[in-house]
Amino acid sequence: MLPKGAFLKIIDNSGARLGQIIWTRFGTAGAGNVVKVAIKEAKGGKVTKGQMKKAVVVETKYPTRRPNG
């Protein structure tokens, strides 16, 4: 689970490279959750450093446990 303040690698074609979570709905975010991200690093594209965007968490480093095992 990713807490508020966690840094993320951004994997899309917007030009953003690194983002930091500034808002999550339930305090932490896992795969499939929508979060608000502040762009910390960008390289020529649709976004610039300092912008806030919504993002979807696609994968995390550690696996998540399913409730049914």
N, CA, C and O atoms as a Tripos MOL2 file, in Angstrom:
@<TRIPOS>MOLECULE
protein
  276   275    69     0     0
PROTEIN
NO_CHARGES

@<TRIPOS>ATOM
      1 N           0.8330   -1.1810    0.0000 N.3       1 MET1
      2 CA          0.0000    0.0000    0.0000 C.3       1 MET1
      3 C           0.8840    1.2530    0.0000 C.2       1 MET1
      4 O           1.9400    1.2880    0.6320 O.2       1 MET1
      5 N           0.4360    2.2500   -0.7050 N.am      2 LEU2
      6 CA          1.2010    3.4910   -0.8550 C.3       2 LEU2
      7 C           0.5770    4.6030   -0.0060 C.2       2 LEU2
      8 O          -0.5920    4.9360   -0.2010 O.2       2 LEU2
      9 N           1.3270    5.1750    0.9210 N.am      3 PRO3
     10 CA          0.7910    6.2480    1.7570 C.3       3 PRO3
     11 C           0.9010    7.6090    1.0640 C.2       3 PRO3
     12 O           1.5550    7.7500    0.0310 O.2       3 PRO3
     13 N           0.2530    8.5890    1.6540 N.am      4 LYS4
     14 CA          0.3820    9.9720    1.1860 C.3       4 LYS4
     15 C           1.8440   10.3870    1.3130 C.2       4 LYS4
     16 O           2.4700   10.1340    2.3420 O.2       4 LYS4
     17 N           2.3910   11.0200    0.2800 N.am      5 GLY5
     18 CA          3.7870   11.4430    0.2830 C.3       5 GLY5
     19 C           4.7080   10.4910   -0.4570 C.2       5 GLY5
     20 O           5.8800   10.8130   -0.6540 O.2       5 GLY5
     21 N           4.2220    9.3300   -0.8730 N.am      6 ALA6
     22 CA          5.0560    8.3570   -1.5820 C.3       6 ALA6
     23 C           5.3660    8.8640   -2.9940 C.2       6 ALA6
     24 O           4.5380    9.5240   -3.6210 O.2       6 ALA6
     25 N           6.5710    8.5450   -3.4860 N.am      7 PHE7
     26 CA          6.9750    8.9130   -4.8360 C.3       7 PHE7
     27 C           6.6610    7.7710   -5.7870 C.2       7 PHE7
     28 O           6.7950    6.6000   -5.4320 O.2       7 PHE7
     29 N           6.2390    8.1210   -7.0070 N.am      8 LEU8
     30 CA          5.8340    7.1320   -8.0050 C.3       8 LEU8
     31 C           6.5790    7.3450   -9.3100 C.2       8 LEU8
     32 O           6.8450    8.4820   -9.6980 O.2       8 LEU8
     33 N           6.9160    6.2510   -9.9900 N.am      9 LYS9
     34 CA          7.3610    6.3450  -11.3770 C.3       9 LYS9
     35 C           6.0980    6.4300  -12.2230 C.2       9 LYS9
     36 O           5.1500    5.6710  -12.0210 O.2       9 LYS9
     37 N           6.0960    7.3550  -13.1660 N.am     10 ILE10
     38 CA          4.9190    7.5370  -14.0070 C.3      10 ILE10
     39 C           5.1860    6.8840  -15.3550 C.2      10 ILE10
     40 O           6.1970    7.1550  -16.0020 O.2      10 ILE10
     41 N           4.2550    6.0130  -15.7720 N.am     11 ILE11
     42 CA          4.4480    5.2380  -16.9980 C.3      11 ILE11
     43 C           3.3180    5.5390  -17.9910 C.2      11 ILE11
     44 O           2.3960    4.7400  -18.1570 O.2      11 ILE11
     45 N           3.4010    6.6750  -18.6330 N.am     12 ASP12
     46 CA          2.4670    7.0030  -19.7060 C.3      12 ASP12
     47 C           3.1800    7.9140  -20.6980 C.2      12 ASP12
     48 O           4.3830    8.1470  -20.5780 O.2      12 ASP12
     49 N           2.4480    8.4240  -21.6700 N.am     13 ASN13
     50 CA          3.0820    9.2280  -22.7070 C.3      13 ASN13
     51 C           2.9020   10.7320  -22.4860 C.2      13 ASN13
     52 O           2.9500   11.4980  -23.4490 O.2      13 ASN13
     53 N           2.6960   11.1720  -21.2370 N.am     14 SER14
     54 CA          2.4860   12.5890  -20.9590 C.3      14 SER14
     55 C           3.7960   13.3570  -20.8340 C.2      14 SER14
     56 O           3.7970   14.5850  -20.9210 O.2      14 SER14
     57 N           4.9050   12.6630  -20.6320 N.am     15 GLY15
     58 CA          6.1870   13.3220  -20.4480 C.3      15 GLY15
     59 C           6.6050   13.3840  -18.9950 C.2      15 GLY15
     60 O           7.7530   13.7180  -18.7020 O.2      15 GLY15
     61 N           5.7030   13.0710  -18.0740 N.am     16 ALA16
     62 CA          6.0330   13.0690  -16.6480 C.3      16 ALA16
     63 C           6.8720   11.8400  -16.3250 C.2      16 ALA16
     64 O           6.6500   10.7660  -16.8840 O.2      16 ALA16
     65 N           7.8350   11.9980  -15.4210 N.am     17 ARG17
     66 CA          8.7140   10.8950  -15.0340 C.3      17 ARG17
     67 C           8.5310   10.4840  -13.5720 C.2      17 ARG17
     68 O           8.5870    9.2980  -13.2470 O.2      17 ARG17
     69 N           8.3120   11.4710  -12.6850 N.am     18 LEU18
     70 CA          8.2280   11.2050  -11.2530 C.3      18 LEU18
     71 C           7.0960   12.0250  -10.6600 C.2      18 LEU18
     72 O           6.9210   13.1930  -11.0070 O.2      18 LEU18
     73 N           6.3280   11.4160   -9.7650 N.am     19 GLY19
     74 CA          5.2340   12.1130   -9.1020 C.3      19 GLY19
     75 C           5.1870   11.7630   -7.6310 C.2      19 GLY19
     76 O           5.7400   10.7490   -7.2060 O.2      19 GLY19
     77 N           4.5250   12.6040   -6.8540 N.am     20 GLN20
     78 CA          4.3670   12.3670   -5.4240 C.3      20 GLN20
     79 C           2.8800   12.4050   -5.0890 C.2      20 GLN20
     80 O           2.1620   13.3150   -5.5030 O.2      20 GLN20
     81 N           2.4270   11.4010   -4.3330 N.am     21 ILE21
     82 CA          1.0120   11.3360   -3.9560 C.3      21 ILE21
     83 C           0.7100   12.4610   -2.9710 C.2      21 ILE21
     84 O           1.3890   12.6080   -1.9550 O.2      21 ILE21
     85 N          -0.3270   13.2620   -3.2850 N.am     22 ILE22
     86 CA         -0.7210   14.3280   -2.3710 C.3      22 ILE22
     87 C          -2.1190   14.0940   -1.8080 C.2      22 ILE22
     88 O          -2.5160   14.7710   -0.8600 O.2      22 ILE22
     89 N          -2.8740   13.1510   -2.3700 N.am     23 TRP23
     90 CA         -4.2090   12.8420   -1.8640 C.3      23 TRP23
     91 C          -4.5830   11.4210   -2.2170 C.2      23 TRP23
     92 O          -4.3900   10.9760   -3.3480 O.2      23 TRP23
     93 N          -5.1260   10.7030   -1.2280 N.am     24 THR24
     94 CA         -5.7170    9.3870   -1.4670 C.3      24 THR24
     95 C          -7.0560    9.3610   -0.7510 C.2      24 THR24
     96 O          -7.2460   10.0640    0.2420 O.2      24 THR24
     97 N          -7.9570    8.5770   -1.2340 N.am     25 ARG25
     98 CA         -9.2980    8.5600   -0.6580 C.3      25 ARG25
     99 C          -9.3360    7.9220    0.7230 C.2      25 ARG25
    100 O         -10.0410    8.4110    1.6060 O.2      25 ARG25
    101 N          -8.5920    6.8420    0.9260 N.am     26 PHE26
    102 CA         -8.6750    6.1010    2.1800 C.3      26 PHE26
    103 C          -7.3880    6.1270    2.9900 C.2      26 PHE26
    104 O          -7.2090    5.2680    3.8540 O.2      26 PHE26
    105 N          -6.4930    7.0630    2.7540 N.am     27 GLY27
    106 CA         -5.2550    7.1500    3.5080 C.3      27 GLY27
    107 C          -4.0930    6.4410    2.8290 C.2      27 GLY27
    108 O          -2.9780    6.9630    2.8030 O.2      27 GLY27
    109 N          -4.3420    5.2610    2.2810 N.am     28 THR28
    110 CA         -3.3230    4.5530    1.5090 C.3      28 THR28
    111 C          -3.9450    4.1010    0.1990 C.2      28 THR28
    112 O          -5.1660    3.9860    0.0910 O.2      28 THR28
    113 N          -3.1110    3.8470   -0.7880 N.am     29 ALA29
    114 CA         -3.6040    3.4630   -2.0990 C.3      29 ALA29
    115 C          -2.9360    2.1710   -2.5490 C.2      29 ALA29
    116 O          -1.7430    1.9690   -2.3200 O.2      29 ALA29
    117 N          -3.6950    1.3130   -3.1800 N.am     30 GLY30
    118 CA         -3.1640    0.0860   -3.7520 C.3      30 GLY30
    119 C          -3.4530    0.0620   -5.2370 C.2      30 GLY30
    120 O          -3.8980    1.0610   -5.8010 O.2      30 GLY30
    121 N          -3.2070   -1.0580   -5.8700 N.am     31 ALA31
    122 CA         -3.4330   -1.1870   -7.3070 C.3      31 ALA31
    123 C          -4.9060   -0.9380   -7.6290 C.2      31 ALA31
    124 O          -5.7950   -1.4970   -6.9870 O.2      31 ALA31
    125 N          -5.1520   -0.0920   -8.6310 N.am     32 GLY32
    126 CA         -6.5060    0.2100   -9.0610 C.3      32 GLY32
    127 C          -7.0970    1.4530   -8.4340 C.2      32 GLY32
    128 O          -8.1570    1.9030   -8.8690 O.2      32 GLY32
    129 N          -6.4560    2.0290   -7.4260 N.am     33 ASN33
    130 CA         -6.9830    3.2240   -6.7720 C.3      33 ASN33
    131 C          -6.5820    4.4890   -7.5180 C.2      33 ASN33
    132 O          -5.5040    4.5640   -8.1060 O.2      33 ASN33
    133 N          -7.4690    5.4840   -7.4850 N.am     34 VAL34
    134 CA         -7.1940    6.7900   -8.0840 C.3      34 VAL34
    135 C          -6.5920    7.6860   -7.0130 C.2      34 VAL34
    136 O          -7.1130    7.7630   -5.9000 O.2      34 VAL34
    137 N          -5.5000    8.3630   -7.3430 N.am     35 VAL35
    138 CA         -4.8160    9.2630   -6.4180 C.3      35 VAL35
    139 C          -4.5640   10.5930   -7.1120 C.2      35 VAL35
    140 O          -4.5980   10.6710   -8.3400 O.2      35 VAL35
    141 N          -4.3120   11.6320   -6.3380 N.am     36 LYS36
    142 CA         -3.9110   12.9190   -6.9040 C.3      36 LYS36
    143 C          -2.4050   13.0230   -6.7310 C.2      36 LYS36
    144 O          -1.8760   12.7600   -5.6510 O.2      36 LYS36
    145 N          -1.7140   13.4110   -7.8070 N.am     37 VAL37
    146 CA         -0.2580   13.3890   -7.8500 C.3      37 VAL37
    147 C           0.2690   14.7670   -8.2160 C.2      37 VAL37
    148 O          -0.2780   15.4410   -9.0880 O.2      37 VAL37
    149 N           1.3480   15.1820   -7.5350 N.am     38 ALA38
    150 CA          2.0810   16.3880   -7.9120 C.3      38 ALA38
    151 C           3.2570   15.9480   -8.7750 C.2      38 ALA38
    152 O           4.0430   15.0960   -8.3610 O.2      38 ALA38
    153 N           3.3850   16.5150   -9.9600 N.am     39 ILE39
    154 CA          4.4630   16.1490  -10.8680 C.3      39 ILE39
    155 C           5.7710   16.7650  -10.3590 C.2      39 ILE39
    156 O           5.8720   17.9840  -10.2230 O.2      39 ILE39
    157 N           6.7630   15.9280  -10.0820 N.am     40 LYS40
    158 CA          8.0390   16.3900   -9.5460 C.3      40 LYS40
    159 C           9.1240   16.4590  -10.6180 C.2      40 LYS40
    160 O          10.0750   17.2290  -10.4860 O.2      40 LYS40
    161 N           8.9910   15.6620  -11.6730 N.am     41 GLU41
    162 CA          9.9910   15.6260  -12.7390 C.3      41 GLU41
    163 C           9.2590   15.3770  -14.0510 C.2      41 GLU41
    164 O           8.4480   14.4560  -14.1440 O.2      41 GLU41
    165 N           9.5380   16.1870  -15.0600 N.am     42 ALA42
    166 CA          8.9130   16.0110  -16.3680 C.3      42 ALA42
    167 C           9.9250   16.3530  -17.4470 C.2      42 ALA42
    168 O          10.8070   17.1890  -17.2520 O.2      42 ALA42
    169 N           9.7830   15.6940  -18.5840 N.am     43 LYS43
    170 CA         10.7100   15.9170  -19.6890 C.3      43 LYS43
    171 C           9.9080   16.1390  -20.9650 C.2      43 LYS43
    172 O           9.4960   15.1820  -21.6210 O.2      43 LYS43
    173 N           9.6900   17.3900  -21.3090 N.am     44 GLY44
    174 CA          9.0500   17.7860  -22.5600 C.3      44 GLY44
    175 C           7.8410   16.9760  -22.9600 C.2      44 GLY44
    176 O           7.9780   15.9080  -23.5570 O.2      44 GLY44
    177 N           6.6850   17.4550  -22.6490 N.am     45 GLY45
    178 CA          5.4650   16.7540  -23.0160 C.3      45 GLY45
    179 C           4.2490   17.5870  -22.6760 C.2      45 GLY45
    180 O           4.2920   18.8170  -22.7250 O.2      45 GLY45
    181 N           3.1650   16.9140  -22.3330 N.am     46 LYS46
    182 CA          1.9080   17.5880  -22.0490 C.3      46 LYS46
    183 C           1.8650   18.1900  -20.6550 C.2      46 LYS46
    184 O           1.0610   19.0880  -20.4030 O.2      46 LYS46
    185 N           2.7010   17.7250  -19.7510 N.am     47 VAL47
    186 CA          2.6890   18.2230  -18.3770 C.3      47 VAL47
    187 C           4.0200   18.8860  -18.0330 C.2      47 VAL47
    188 O           5.0420   18.6340  -18.6710 O.2      47 VAL47
    189 N           3.9840   19.7340  -17.0130 N.am     48 THR48
    190 CA          5.2000   20.3870  -16.5420 C.3      48 THR48
    191 C           5.3610   20.1490  -15.0500 C.2      48 THR48
    192 O           4.4070   19.7820  -14.3650 O.2      48 THR48
    193 N           6.5530   20.3570  -14.5600 N.am     49 LYS49
    194 CA          6.8520   20.1910  -13.1470 C.3      49 LYS49
    195 C           5.9700   21.1350  -12.3300 C.2      49 LYS49
    196 O           5.8280   22.3090  -12.6730 O.2      49 LYS49
    197 N           5.3840   20.6250  -11.2570 N.am     50 GLY50
    198 CA          4.5500   21.4360  -10.3830 C.3      50 GLY50
    199 C           3.0590   21.2800  -10.6060 C.2      50 GLY50
    200 O           2.2710   21.7170   -9.7680 O.2      50 GLY50
    201 N           2.6460   20.6710  -11.7090 N.am     51 GLN51
    202 CA          1.2250   20.4760  -11.9540 C.3      51 GLN51
    203 C           0.6710   19.3670  -11.0710 C.2      51 GLN51
    204 O           1.4050   18.4860  -10.6240 O.2      51 GLN51
    205 N          -0.6460   19.4230  -10.8250 N.am     52 MET52
    206 CA         -1.3330   18.3650  -10.1010 C.3      52 MET52
    207 C          -2.2310   17.6270  -11.0790 C.2      52 MET52
    208 O          -2.9600   18.2550  -11.8470 O.2      52 MET52
    209 N          -2.1870   16.3110  -11.0600 N.am     53 LYS53
    210 CA         -2.9860   15.4920  -11.9520 C.3      53 LYS53
    211 C          -3.5450   14.2960  -11.1970 C.2      53 LYS53
    212 O          -3.0200   13.9100  -10.1530 O.2      53 LYS53
    213 N          -4.6030   13.7180  -11.7250 N.am     54 LYS54
    214 CA         -5.1140   12.4620  -11.1790 C.3      54 LYS54
    215 C          -4.3680   11.3140  -11.8400 C.2      54 LYS54
    216 O          -3.9800   11.4040  -13.0050 O.2      54 LYS54
    217 N          -4.1690   10.2390  -11.0940 N.am     55 ALA55
    218 CA         -3.4590    9.0770  -11.6180 C.3      55 ALA55
    219 C          -4.0800    7.8120  -11.0500 C.2      55 ALA55
    220 O          -4.7200    7.8390   -9.9990 O.2      55 ALA55
    221 N          -3.8860    6.7090  -11.7530 N.am     56 VAL56
    222 CA         -4.3360    5.3990  -11.2890 C.3      56 VAL56
    223 C          -3.1050    4.5730  -10.9660 C.2      56 VAL56
    224 O          -2.1690    4.5050  -11.7630 O.2      56 VAL56
    225 N          -3.1050    3.9450   -9.7950 N.am     57 VAL57
    226 CA         -1.9980    3.0750   -9.3990 C.3      57 VAL57
    227 C          -2.1410    1.7720  -10.1810 C.2      57 VAL57
    228 O          -3.1640    1.0930  -10.0870 O.2      57 VAL57
    229 N          -1.1100    1.4260  -10.9550 N.am     58 VAL58
    230 CA         -1.1720    0.2530  -11.8210 C.3      58 VAL58
    231 C          -0.5610   -0.9650  -11.1520 C.2      58 VAL58
    232 O          -1.1410   -2.0500  -11.1910 O.2      58 VAL58
    233 N           0.6090   -0.7970  -10.5370 N.am     59 GLU59
    234 CA          1.2340   -1.9130   -9.8480 C.3      59 GLU59
    235 C           2.0710   -1.3930   -8.6940 C.2      59 GLU59
    236 O           2.4710   -0.2290   -8.6740 O.2      59 GLU59
    237 N           2.3320   -2.2720   -7.7290 N.am     60 THR60
    238 CA          3.1590   -1.9200   -6.5820 C.3      60 THR60
    239 C           4.3020   -2.9170   -6.4830 C.2      60 THR60
    240 O           4.2600   -3.9850   -7.0930 O.2      60 THR60
    241 N           5.3150   -2.5660   -5.7180 N.am     61 LYS61
    242 CA          6.4910   -3.4170   -5.5920 C.3      61 LYS61
    243 C           6.1510   -4.7410   -4.9130 C.2      61 LYS61
    244 O           6.6120   -5.7990   -5.3410 O.2      61 LYS61
    245 N           5.3410   -4.6770   -3.8520 N.am     62 TYR62
    246 CA          4.9940   -5.8680   -3.1020 C.3      62 TYR62
    247 C           3.6240   -6.3600   -3.4900 C.2      62 TYR62
    248 O           2.7400   -5.5470   -3.7580 O.2      62 TYR62
    249 N           3.4100   -7.6730   -3.5310 N.am     63 PRO63
    250 CA          2.0930   -8.2040   -3.9070 C.3      63 PRO63
    251 C           1.0510   -7.9060   -2.8240 C.2      63 PRO63
    252 O           1.3930   -7.7410   -1.6530 O.2      63 PRO63
    253 N          -0.1970   -7.8410   -3.2200 N.am     64 THR64
    254 CA         -1.2830   -7.6300   -2.2780 C.3      64 THR64
    255 C          -1.9810   -8.9610   -2.0350 C.2      64 THR64
    256 O          -2.0580   -9.7990   -2.9330 O.2      64 THR64
    257 N          -2.4830   -9.1530   -0.8390 N.am     65 ARG65
    258 CA         -3.1640  -10.3990   -0.5030 C.3      65 ARG65
    259 C          -4.6350  -10.2690   -0.8410 C.2      65 ARG65
    260 O          -5.2570   -9.2420   -0.5720 O.2      65 ARG65
    261 N          -5.1780  -11.3040   -1.4230 N.am     66 ARG66
    262 CA         -6.6070  -11.3190   -1.7440 C.3      66 ARG66
    263 C          -7.4030  -11.7560   -0.5250 C.2      66 ARG66
    264 O          -6.9350  -12.5970    0.2430 O.2      66 ARG66
    265 N          -8.6020  -11.2000   -0.3300 N.am     67 PRO67
    266 CA         -9.3720  -11.5620    0.8590 C.3      67 PRO67
    267 C          -9.8090  -13.0350    0.8820 C.2      67 PRO67
    268 O         -10.0360  -13.5940    1.9550 O.2      67 PRO67
    269 N          -9.9290  -13.6650   -0.2970 N.am     68 ASN68
    270 CA        -10.3800  -15.0570   -0.3340 C.3      68 ASN68
    271 C          -9.2020  -16.0390   -0.3850 C.2      68 ASN68
    272 O          -9.4010  -17.2410   -0.5630 O.2      68 ASN68
    273 N          -7.9790  -15.5240   -0.2280 N.am     69 GLY69
    274 CA         -6.8190  -16.4030   -0.1800 C.3      69 GLY69
    275 C          -6.2530  -16.7040   -1.5300 C.2      69 GLY69
    276 O          -5.2700  -17.4370   -1.6370 O.2      69 GLY69
@<TRIPOS>BOND
     1     1     2 1
     2     2     3 1
     3     3     4 2
     4     3     5 am
     5     5     6 1
     6     6     7 1
     7     7     8 2
     8     7     9 am
     9     9    10 1
    10    10    11 1
    11    11    12 2
    12    11    13 am
    13    13    14 1
    14    14    15 1
    15    15    16 2
    16    15    17 am
    17    17    18 1
    18    18    19 1
    19    19    20 2
    20    19    21 am
    21    21    22 1
    22    22    23 1
    23    23    24 2
    24    23    25 am
    25    25    26 1
    26    26    27 1
    27    27    28 2
    28    27    29 am
    29    29    30 1
    30    30    31 1
    31    31    32 2
    32    31    33 am
    33    33    34 1
    34    34    35 1
    35    35    36 2
    36    35    37 am
    37    37    38 1
    38    38    39 1
    39    39    40 2
    40    39    41 am
    41    41    42 1
    42    42    43 1
    43    43    44 2
    44    43    45 am
    45    45    46 1
    46    46    47 1
    47    47    48 2
    48    47    49 am
    49    49    50 1
    50    50    51 1
    51    51    52 2
    52    51    53 am
    53    53    54 1
    54    54    55 1
    55    55    56 2
    56    55    57 am
    57    57    58 1
    58    58    59 1
    59    59    60 2
    60    59    61 am
    61    61    62 1
    62    62    63 1
    63    63    64 2
    64    63    65 am
    65    65    66 1
    66    66    67 1
    67    67    68 2
    68    67    69 am
    69    69    70 1
    70    70    71 1
    71    71    72 2
    72    71    73 am
    73    73    74 1
    74    74    75 1
    75    75    76 2
    76    75    77 am
    77    77    78 1
    78    78    79 1
    79    79    80 2
    80    79    81 am
    81    81    82 1
    82    82    83 1
    83    83    84 2
    84    83    85 am
    85    85    86 1
    86    86    87 1
    87    87    88 2
    88    87    89 am
    89    89    90 1
    90    90    91 1
    91    91    92 2
    92    91    93 am
    93    93    94 1
    94    94    95 1
    95    95    96 2
    96    95    97 am
    97    97    98 1
    98    98    99 1
    99    99   100 2
   100    99   101 am
   101   101   102 1
   102   102   103 1
   103   103   104 2
   104   103   105 am
   105   105   106 1
   106   106   107 1
   107   107   108 2
   108   107   109 am
   109   109   110 1
   110   110   111 1
   111   111   112 2
   112   111   113 am
   113   113   114 1
   114   114   115 1
   115   115   116 2
   116   115   117 am
   117   117   118 1
   118   118   119 1
   119   119   120 2
   120   119   121 am
   121   121   122 1
   122   122   123 1
   123   123   124 2
   124   123   125 am
   125   125   126 1
   126   126   127 1
   127   127   128 2
   128   127   129 am
   129   129   130 1
   130   130   131 1
   131   131   132 2
   132   131   133 am
   133   133   134 1
   134   134   135 1
   135   135   136 2
   136   135   137 am
   137   137   138 1
   138   138   139 1
   139   139   140 2
   140   139   141 am
   141   141   142 1
   142   142   143 1
   143   143   144 2
   144   143   145 am
   145   145   146 1
   146   146   147 1
   147   147   148 2
   148   147   149 am
   149   149   150 1
   150   150   151 1
   151   151   152 2
   152   151   153 am
   153   153   154 1
   154   154   155 1
   155   155   156 2
   156   155   157 am
   157   157   158 1
   158   158   159 1
   159   159   160 2
   160   159   161 am
   161   161   162 1
   162   162   163 1
   163   163   164 2
   164   163   165 am
   165   165   166 1
   166   166   167 1
   167   167   168 2
   168   167   169 am
   169   169   170 1
   170   170   171 1
   171   171   172 2
   172   171   173 am
   173   173   174 1
   174   174   175 1
   175   175   176 2
   176   175   177 am
   177   177   178 1
   178   178   179 1
   179   179   180 2
   180   179   181 am
   181   181   182 1
   182   182   183 1
   183   183   184 2
   184   183   185 am
   185   185   186 1
   186   186   187 1
   187   187   188 2
   188   187   189 am
   189   189   190 1
   190   190   191 1
   191   191   192 2
   192   191   193 am
   193   193   194 1
   194   194   195 1
   195   195   196 2
   196   195   197 am
   197   197   198 1
   198   198   199 1
   199   199   200 2
   200   199   201 am
   201   201   202 1
   202   202   203 1
   203   203   204 2
   204   203   205 am
   205   205   206 1
   206   206   207 1
   207   207   208 2
   208   207   209 am
   209   209   210 1
   210   210   211 1
   211   211   212 2
   212   211   213 am
   213   213   214 1
   214   214   215 1
   215   215   216 2
   216   215   217 am
   217   217   218 1
   218   218   219 1
   219   219   220 2
   220   219   221 am
   221   221   222 1
   222   222   223 1
   223   223   224 2
   224   223   225 am
   225   225   226 1
   226   226   227 1
   227   227   228 2
   228   227   229 am
   229   229   230 1
   230   230   231 1
   231   231   232 2
   232   231   233 am
   233   233   234 1
   234   234   235 1
   235   235   236 2
   236   235   237 am
   237   237   238 1
   238   238   239 1
   239   239   240 2
   240   239   241 am
   241   241   242 1
   242   242   243 1
   243   243   244 2
   244   243   245 am
   245   245   246 1
   246   246   247 1
   247   247   248 2
   248   247   249 am
   249   249   250 1
   250   250   251 1
   251   251   252 2
   252   251   253 am
   253   253   254 1
   254   254   255 1
   255   255   256 2
   256   255   257 am
   257   257   258 1
   258   258   259 1
   259   259   260 2
   260   259   261 am
   261   261   262 1
   262   262   263 1
   263   263   264 2
   264   263   265 am
   265   265   266 1
   266   266   267 1
   267   267   268 2
   268   267   269 am
   269   269   270 1
   270   270   271 1
   271   271   272 2
   272   271   273 am
   273   273   274 1
   274   274   275 1
   275   275   276 2
@<TRIPOS>SUBSTRUCTURE
     1 MET1         2 RESIDUE 1 A MET
     2 LEU2         6 RESIDUE 1 A LEU
     3 PRO3        10 RESIDUE 1 A PRO
     4 LYS4        14 RESIDUE 1 A LYS
     5 GLY5        18 RESIDUE 1 A GLY
     6 ALA6        22 RESIDUE 1 A ALA
     7 PHE7        26 RESIDUE 1 A PHE
     8 LEU8        30 RESIDUE 1 A LEU
     9 LYS9        34 RESIDUE 1 A LYS
    10 ILE10       38 RESIDUE 1 A ILE
    11 ILE11       42 RESIDUE 1 A ILE
    12 ASP12       46 RESIDUE 1 A ASP
    13 ASN13       50 RESIDUE 1 A ASN
    14 SER14       54 RESIDUE 1 A SER
    15 GLY15       58 RESIDUE 1 A GLY
    16 ALA16       62 RESIDUE 1 A ALA
    17 ARG17       66 RESIDUE 1 A ARG
    18 LEU18       70 RESIDUE 1 A LEU
    19 GLY19       74 RESIDUE 1 A GLY
    20 GLN20       78 RESIDUE 1 A GLN
    21 ILE21       82 RESIDUE 1 A ILE
    22 ILE22       86 RESIDUE 1 A ILE
    23 TRP23       90 RESIDUE 1 A TRP
    24 THR24       94 RESIDUE 1 A THR
    25 ARG25       98 RESIDUE 1 A ARG
    26 PHE26      102 RESIDUE 1 A PHE
    27 GLY27      106 RESIDUE 1 A GLY
    28 THR28      110 RESIDUE 1 A THR
    29 ALA29      114 RESIDUE 1 A ALA
    30 GLY30      118 RESIDUE 1 A GLY
    31 ALA31      122 RESIDUE 1 A ALA
    32 GLY32      126 RESIDUE 1 A GLY
    33 ASN33      130 RESIDUE 1 A ASN
    34 VAL34      134 RESIDUE 1 A VAL
    35 VAL35      138 RESIDUE 1 A VAL
    36 LYS36      142 RESIDUE 1 A LYS
    37 VAL37      146 RESIDUE 1 A VAL
    38 ALA38      150 RESIDUE 1 A ALA
    39 ILE39      154 RESIDUE 1 A ILE
    40 LYS40      158 RESIDUE 1 A LYS
    41 GLU41      162 RESIDUE 1 A GLU
    42 ALA42      166 RESIDUE 1 A ALA
    43 LYS43      170 RESIDUE 1 A LYS
    44 GLY44      174 RESIDUE 1 A GLY
    45 GLY45      178 RESIDUE 1 A GLY
    46 LYS46      182 RESIDUE 1 A LYS
    47 VAL47      186 RESIDUE 1 A VAL
    48 THR48      190 RESIDUE 1 A THR
    49 LYS49      194 RESIDUE 1 A LYS
    50 GLY50      198 RESIDUE 1 A GLY
    51 GLN51      202 RESIDUE 1 A GLN
    52 MET52      206 RESIDUE 1 A MET
    53 LYS53      210 RESIDUE 1 A LYS
    54 LYS54      214 RESIDUE 1 A LYS
    55 ALA55      218 RESIDUE 1 A ALA
    56 VAL56      222 RESIDUE 1 A VAL
    57 VAL57      226 RESIDUE 1 A VAL
    58 VAL58      230 RESIDUE 1 A VAL
    59 GLU59      234 RESIDUE 1 A GLU
    60 THR60      238 RESIDUE 1 A THR
    61 LYS61      242 RESIDUE 1 A LYS
    62 TYR62      246 RESIDUE 1 A TYR
    63 PRO63      250 RESIDUE 1 A PRO
    64 THR64      254 RESIDUE 1 A THR
    65 ARG65      258 RESIDUE 1 A ARG
    66 ARG66      262 RESIDUE 1 A ARG
    67 PRO67      266 RESIDUE 1 A PRO
    68 ASN68      270 RESIDUE 1 A ASN
    69 GLY69      274 RESIDUE 1 A GLY
